[in-house]
Every structure is written in structure tokens, then in C-alpha cells.
Amino acid sequence: MLNLKPFINARLVERTAFSHERERFVFEPERPVGFKPGQYATLAVVTGDEVIQRAYSIVSSPHEPTLEFFIELVEHGELTPRIWELMVGDSLLMRERIVGAFTLSPVPGISKRLLVATGTGIAPYVSMVRAKAEALRNGINDGCEYFVLHGGSRAPDLGSYRDELAAMCADGWLHYVATVSRPGENPDWTGEVGRVEDVLRKHADMRGHDAAHSIAYLCGHPQMVESGKALLARAGFQKAQLKEEKYFTLPAADVETV
Ligand SMILES: Cc1cc2nc3c(=O)[nH]c(=O)nc-3n(C[C@H](O)[C@H](O)[C@H](O)COP(=O)(O)OP(=O)(O)OC[C@H]3O[C@@H](n4cnc5c(N)ncnc54)[C@H](O)[C@@H]3O)c2cc1C
């Protein structure tokens, strides 16, 4: 017997395609769920006698009425091709308990947050900066400066979040840099060029994100997370200043030495 007690239904109310394999999905849970920016939901479907369930960082922030996700299609994956079959109005299952430790915690003496992502790994940071913008509207200020570095192979890998975050920079507390590793496939691209790891030190140094003032978050592709951590560790960041969320595991044969 399948135990579906931990799950509630979530109805798809909106979906936006940025490319064939990257989309934004917005769900309305059957009951409101509580969460902190940076946490993830577990989405699931039942097939036969099995529940296929995977973690997805929440893009929306807690003050929003719906739950937004930025998802990459893994062609031979078990769950994402099923999510791609959903039409607006369809439902899937979601664990009612939202979990995860990739959240912002105040650290004494730290006034800067360095948020580094590949592709859909931007999700937790969008939640964090939307929440900060909402807090500021309500007169609450954590006093921190945020710098988001976001990389992808091509511009569509960055979704609409590139424009959203760039627009929020006008307020002064947020800086955002997007980089693509295949500029040849983006003739109109005017942003930074290279993999996240290639440009991380340059931008962190330029913005004063050093070990004395900053805490770093790295999210998305496991190789970027490892390389980014190694780079920042060499710059003096201690273990407690490096938080990570790896979205999947690479087969051992594909892991490059850092
Ligand atoms: C805490 C957490 C939060 C996450 N948040 C998000 C999110 O916001 N958006 C999102 O798209 N994904 C996110 N993921 C990844 C997600 O949970 C699934 O692993 C992913 O969607 C693939 O699921 P699947 O069932 O289709 O493929 P699976 O059947 O799980 O995977 C098939 C194979 O593909 C590999 N694989 C999985 N994902 C990728 C990938 N992106 N690129 C290359 N190979 C891959 C797996 O290692 C496996 O070998 C998150 C993962 C974690 C742990």
C-alpha cells in the first residue's frame, strides 16, 4: 500500500517555457504551506505502485499565494518528463512539509551575501531577494548587500529571472551578473562570458566579497559547486562561510578534478 499521507495536491496554474528544456511552473497547493526562502518542496507523481518524488527549490517567496518552480527537463529522467506532460489545471502531489537548510541565517560580522548559481540553481536566490524586497517594503532591513552570479550555457538557461533580478538592482542592495559559457550561440549576448567558476573570483573581488565580510552560497550543477567552493576556500573562506545545494550527482567518470 502506498503511503500518500505526507502529500497534498498541487494544481498547475501557470507555465512559461524559456526553452525546450527549461520552464517556469506555478502551482496552487490545496492548503497553504509555510517555508523559508531557500527551502525546497518535494513534487511527486504516482505510477503504478510507486511514488516518484524529487526535490525542487521554491522560487516564490513566502508572502506569495502560489508556489513557483524553475525546472530543467532531464530527457531520460523519471519525474521531469512527467511534469512536462502537465497542462494548466492538472495536479500532481507535493509533500506538505517543505524542508531544507539552504537558508539565510544571520552571521555576526557578515554584511554581504555572495549567491552563486548555475541555471535553475537561481531558484532559492530569487525567493531570498523577493523576500528581502518585501521586507524592505515593510520597513525591515537585514542591512546586507547581496550579489548574485548566475551562469548558463545560453541565455534561455537563465529564464526570466535574469531580467527580474537585473531590474531589482536599481534599489542598490542587490548586484546581479549573468554569464554564458557559449556566447557563440547567443549572437545578441552583451553580458559576461565564461563559466561561473571562470568569473567568480573577478566579480567577488570587484564587489568586496572577501572572507572577512561575506558568506557564500553555491547552488546547482555539482561541478560548479565543487569548483566554486575550492576557489573561495583558497581565498580564505572558512567551511562555515560556504553553503551548498547540489541538484544532482555526477557519475564518477564525469567528475573533473578541482
Ligand atoms: C535540494 C534540491 C533542490 C533541487 N531543486 C531543483 C530545481 O529547483 N529545479 C530543477 O530543475 N531541479 C532541481 N533539483 C533536481 C531535481 O530534484 C531532480 O533531480 C531533477 O529534476 C531530475 O529529476 P528526474 O526524475 O527527471 O531525473 P532522474 O531520474 O532523477 O535522473 C536521471 C539521471 O540524470 C541525472 N540528472 C538529474 N538532474 C540533472 C540535471 N539537471 N542535469 C544533468 N543530469 C541530471 C541524475 O544524476 C541521473 O543520473 C533539486 C535537487 C535537490 C537535491
The ligand as an ORCA input file, in Angstrom:
! r2SCAN-3c Opt
* xyz 0 1
  C      17.632     20.249     -2.735
  C      17.410     20.094     -4.232
  C      16.718     21.082     -4.930
  C      16.519     20.956     -6.299
  N      15.883     21.964     -6.974
  C      15.725     21.883     -8.320
  C      15.123     22.961     -9.047
  O      14.733     23.987     -8.479
  N      14.989     22.815    -10.400
  C      15.421     21.681    -11.056
  O      15.262     21.601    -12.286
  N      15.995     20.653    -10.377
  C      16.145     20.714     -9.039
  N      16.703     19.666     -8.362
  C      16.967     18.419     -9.093
  C      15.692     17.532     -9.061
  O      15.448     17.088     -7.723
  C      15.804     16.276     -9.946
  O      16.987     15.577     -9.618
  C      15.827     16.579    -11.423
  O      14.659     17.326    -11.783
  C      15.845     15.304    -12.269
  O      14.738     14.502    -11.939
  P      14.276     13.315    -12.892
  O      13.457     12.374    -12.062
  O      13.663     13.831    -14.150
  O      15.642     12.617    -13.304
  P      16.323     11.377    -12.540
  O      15.622     10.131    -12.930
  O      16.390     11.693    -11.074
  O      17.785     11.456    -13.092
  C      18.276     10.748    -14.219
  C      19.773     10.989    -14.331
  O      20.028     12.350    -14.700
  C      20.928     12.975    -13.771
  N      20.458     14.365    -13.603
  C      19.494     14.809    -12.771
  N      19.313     16.130    -12.934
  C      20.187     16.530    -13.875
  C      20.499     17.776    -14.480
  N      19.875     18.906    -14.130
  N      21.445     17.798    -15.432
  C      22.102     16.681    -15.806
  N      21.866     15.453    -15.266
  C      20.927     15.392    -14.316
  C      20.801     12.164    -12.493
  O      22.005     12.255    -11.733
  C      20.540     10.772    -13.022
  O      21.760     10.149    -13.352
  C      16.966     19.793     -6.989
  C      17.642     18.792     -6.280
  C      17.877     18.950     -4.933
  C      18.644     17.856     -4.198
*
